[in-house]
């Protein structure tokens, strides 16, 4: 006779939990609201809750449905449940769970097979706009598609959209709300003509079937008896309605979320369902998870102070308690301009990697995609591999590729009469750039930021190299683009604050934390400012061991004028940087930088003729005048350059161009200051290659 299966050790399931997590896991019946702060182990708590319920016989594994917002999070939940001996519990995204039910019940409710789901809205949106004779570019097309998604997730029709959009202060891309309503209507007609549905329709149709067919709703409710919803602060009105259809009149539902991490309201997400959960379920148990297992006490002190600032919503944010030992005090630093900030961050990361930190454990977080160009260039110059998460590399973006084509064409007719920055701005105005940023969010704003970064780069080039023309600037851009193909497999993460949600790293650099970026200048209502505060909080709580906050006082060549973000004022007792009146951090020690003041270029050192090309200015002589370089030294410098470029996995010209090699061999600098006198060798190259270059020169001198 077979021995009976041993009863599961329920206490062992709870032993690994802290008291608050244990309170979540040990009460598997009835409504529960878990307010879980960043890094407090919410996934552990809810998976142990499911395991406890299954092993205690409260529910069968197949009677549990856990929903979240990303396939990655759902997969992690399934993996943890398997480790806890639970097989058969469903952990899916809202869309995946709804699509599965739609395919199963469609033949019974409608007949035939369910319609095909659109992979992308863009082609149908373009068709709808064409029917209305509205001509937009691809960037605006993406924003129109996003606005349609917001309307559908908010359960709005073409008729109800205008009033709701005005109430929410939505600004449809390139049109007023009434025109956008016509686009929504045309989109639905075009989609119907094609016989397809979109991902929002998956939710809408599933809700419709469950609400119209009591027999199908009963079947679903017999199947699923217990529900768990992760990231509940991010649910939309449509997702909440689907959850209500699943749950029915029962109350075995556990929701988990953090109002302080609500950062996707522009997509239709709302934390009102989380904050109002106990109103819908008066007998619900509320548990707060506040023990943070991710970050040091010093990082959490900053996070707590930032999120505790005045808000328009009035709810009490969770105050995180550190479970980890003490670590380094976070820093706040300011820099003269964006380039100096990028250089400093890249240098700090290079040094950290050299000390043994894996690049994958480091992240740079920014507010907008337009901030990445300077950082990508600085990382490439420092030889630091990186990857861009949640977006394309700067030079891979469609608008940047288009801008380079336009500039390349304009360079053929540049007669040198117009200042470089003005000329670049005029050329890129044809691609959508303007001196003032657009008053809209989304892809159109991101496109402008990318183009504006190129115009700013042109202004920097004109300041550092007076007389530089468009052809030289285009060559600079092409070299930058080629140099930024660093191996990405194990690189430093460069991401926006939105893309960083749900991730964590040992070392985090928050860059560009000034007014106008954090909060973004478009945030012009109390609710929008609140969300910007939460976005910064999310960025801070991504850090495990070290947190470095920085901002630039101005753009390159400007007088400054930027101020530290209002959210970070008064943190002098929390961070390693005393504050002064107004809250700005004490400036970092001055770095050796080439003067930004305009001065006439030096004449040729041989014939005293004006130097009218970039190569001539680098050499300090006319290209037709004789060179004084020792060919043996030129060969030695090129040999070193090849070896260094091979080791860094970058083209040789990224290390030194041929003209720079020749200039070094002619001028024979003997120290850092003399190296910096050679055009093209700025702080980044000095930090990366200066010591090696001086050693090659010294070895050659000794051999002579």
Beta strands, then each sheet from edge to edge (+ up, - down):
strand 1: 32-36
strand 2: 64-68
strand 3: 90-93
strand 4: 116-117
strand 5: 196-197
strand 6: 226-229
strand 7: 253-257
strand 8: 285-289
strand 9: 291-292
strand 10: 321-322
strand 11: 331-335
strand 12: 362-366
strand 13: 386-389
strand 14: 492-496
strand 15: 505-510
strand 16: 543-552
sheet 1: 3+ 2+ 6+ 7+ 1+ 8+
sheet 2: 4+ 5+
sheet 3: 9+ 10+
sheet 4: 11+ 16+ 15+ 12+ 14+ 13+
end
